[in-house]
């Protein structure tokens, strides 16, 4: 039996991603059967640094392609790291006192606050509906791109959950393909349906409307 692409060496996975994302079928969102153009790129958590490097190489290589449906130019990928985005949002917001920033206040109290209280605080100030999705939507409006890359999922867990991001993106990012780089497994079973298993250990939640990009044909 052939080894699953997601379990093959990084070089093989890289070539698959180039072939799929650089194809007319993917970019024109053909064959989706009315599903959303959302794709999960799963990887092992221990590969996080290698995947970051591969993602940069992927963006560069895609840009150098000559794609027929794009008039012969390369693929423009918009890369949004949710961890970096979260920090930018917190640094931009005013704190509770004059001249202070919310980011600085959180750093000050972090060591002395119970984990559950800190989690609740971060979930409030980084509400997906109120802050994260509008910020992503603003970048989509300001950028000419062909595919959206979302990363930083492991770094923002548990105050930002991947299935919540995808659910809330459905009306914001439906016009171009989105690839979520996920440190874990996108599991499918007849008994339990589809679910995102963060780090291969933590059950993030059920999510049915995305495709596993390593099971996507060119």
C-alpha positions in Angstrom: 0.0 0.0 0.0 1.3 3.4 -0.9 2.2 5.7 2.0 -0.2 8.6 2.5 1.2 11.9 1.1 0.8 13.5 4.6 3.2 10.9 6.0 5.8 11.2 3.3 9.0 13.3 3.6 8.7 17.1 3.6 10.2 17.3 0.1 7.4 15.1 -1.3 4.7 17.0 0.5 6.2 20.3 -0.8 6.0 19.0 -4.4 2.4 18.0 -3.9 1.5 21.4 -2.5 3.1 23.2 -5.5 1.3 21.0 -7.9 -2.1 21.4 -6.3 -2.0 25.1 -5.3 -0.4 26.0 -8.6 -3.1 24.2 -10.7 -6.0 25.9 -12.5 -8.4 23.5 -10.9 -7.5 24.6 -7.4 -7.3 28.3 -8.1 -10.6 28.4 -10.0 -12.2 26.4 -7.2 -13.5 23.7 -9.5 -14.9 20.4 -8.3 -16.0 21.6 -4.9 -19.6 20.5 -5.2 -20.8 23.7 -3.5 -18.4 23.2 -0.6 -16.2 26.0 0.7 -12.7 26.3 -0.8 -11.1 25.5 2.6 -8.1 23.1 2.8 -6.3 21.7 5.8 -2.5 21.1 5.5 -1.8 18.8 8.4 1.7 18.3 9.8 3.3 16.7 12.8 3.9 19.2 15.7 7.6 18.3 15.8 7.9 19.6 12.3 6.8 23.1 13.2 10.0 24.8 12.4 10.6 22.9 9.2 7.0 23.7 8.1 7.6 27.4 8.7 10.6 27.2 6.4 8.7 25.2 3.9 5.9 27.6 3.9 8.2 30.5 3.0 9.7 28.4 0.2 6.2 27.5 -0.9 5.2 31.2 -1.2 8.4 32.0 -3.2 8.0 29.0 -5.5 4.4 29.6 -6.2 5.1 33.2 -7.1 7.6 32.0 -9.7 5.2 29.7 -11.5 3.5 30.5 -14.8 -0.1 29.6 -14.3 -2.5 29.6 -17.4 -5.6 30.8 -15.5 -3.6 33.7 -14.0 -2.5 34.9 -17.4 0.9 33.3 -17.1 2.0 34.9 -13.9 2.7 33.2 -10.6 0.4 32.5 -7.6 0.2 35.3 -5.0 -0.2 33.9 -1.5 -1.4 36.1 1.4 0.2 34.7 4.5 -1.5 35.5 7.9 0.0 34.1 11.1 -2.7 34.2 13.8 -0.2 34.6 16.6 1.5 37.6 14.9 -1.9 39.0 14.1 -3.1 38.6 17.7 0.0 40.5 19.1 -0.5 43.3 16.5 -4.1 43.7 17.6 -3.2 43.8 21.3 -0.4 46.2 20.7 -2.7 48.5 18.8 -5.4 48.7 21.4 -5.4 51.2 24.3 -5.1 49.9 27.9 -7.1 50.8 30.9 -5.0 53.8 31.8 -3.9 56.8 29.7 -0.9 56.1 27.5 -0.9 52.3 28.2 -1.4 49.5 25.7 -3.4 46.4 26.3 -0.5 44.2 25.3 1.7 45.7 28.0 -1.0 45.3 30.6 -1.5 41.6 29.7 2.3 41.0 30.0 2.3 42.6 33.4 -0.5 40.5 34.9 0.3 37.2 33.0 2.6 35.8 35.7 0.1 36.4 38.5 -3.2 35.5 37.0 -4.8 32.0 37.2 -4.6 30.2 33.8 -8.4 30.0 33.5 -8.7 33.7 34.1 -6.0 34.5 31.6 -7.7 32.3 29.0 -11.0 34.1 29.6 -9.3 37.4 29.3 -7.6 36.5 26.0 -10.8 35.0 24.6 -12.6 38.3 25.3 -10.0 40.7 24.0 -9.2 38.5 21.0 -12.8 37.6 20.2 -12.9 35.8 16.8 -16.1 37.5 15.7 -15.2 41.0 17.0 -11.5 41.2 16.3 -9.8 38.3 14.5 -12.2 37.9 11.5 -12.6 41.7 10.9 -8.8 42.0 10.9 -8.4 39.2 8.5 -11.2 40.6 6.3 -9.4 44.0 6.2 -6.2 42.4 5.0 -8.1 40.4 2.3 -9.6 43.7 1.1 -6.3 45.5 1.0 -4.3 42.7 -0.8 -4.3 41.3 -4.2 -3.9 37.5 -3.7 -4.9 34.2 -5.2 -4.7 31.9 -2.1 -4.9 32.6 1.7 -2.5 30.9 4.0 -3.4 30.7 7.7 -0.7 29.6 10.2 0.1 30.0 13.9 -2.7 27.7 15.0 -0.6 25.9 17.6 0.7 29.1 19.1 -2.8 30.7 19.7 -4.4 27.6 21.2 -6.5 27.5 23.3 -7.7 31.1 23.2 -8.2 30.9 19.5 -9.6 27.6 18.1 -9.1 26.6 14.5 -12.6 25.3 13.9 -14.0 28.7 15.2 -11.8 30.6 12.8 -12.9 28.4 9.9 -16.6 28.7 10.9 -16.4 32.5 11.1 -14.4 32.8 7.9 -17.1 31.2 5.8 -18.6 34.5 4.7 -15.4 36.5 4.7 -13.0 34.2 2.7 -15.2 32.3 0.4 -14.0 33.9 -2.9 -10.5 32.5 -2.9 -9.0 29.2 -1.6 -7.8 29.1 2.0 -5.1 26.7 3.3 -4.9 26.3 7.1 -1.5 24.9 8.2 -2.5 22.6 11.1 -0.1 21.0 13.6 -2.0 17.8 14.1 -4.4 15.6 12.2 -7.6 16.2 10.2 -9.3 12.9 11.0 -12.3 11.4 9.2 -14.3 8.4 10.4 -17.8 7.0 9.6 -18.5 6.9 13.4 -17.4 10.3 14.4 -17.3 12.3 11.2 -14.4 14.8 10.6 -12.5 16.4 13.4 -9.3 18.5 14.0 -6.9 16.9 16.4 -4.4 19.5 17.5 -0.9 18.1 18.0 -2.4 14.7 17.3 -3.6 14.7 21.0 -6.1 17.4 21.7 -9.6 17.3 20.2 -10.1 20.8 18.9 -13.6 20.2 17.5 -15.6 18.7 14.7 -15.2 20.5 11.4 -16.7 19.0 8.2 -16.4 21.6 5.5 -12.7 21.5 4.7 -10.7 19.3 2.4 -7.4 17.6 3.3 -5.0 19.2 0.8 -2.9 16.0 0.8 -5.9 14.1 -0.5 -6.6 16.7 -3.2 -5.8 15.8 -6.7 -4.4 18.2 -9.3 
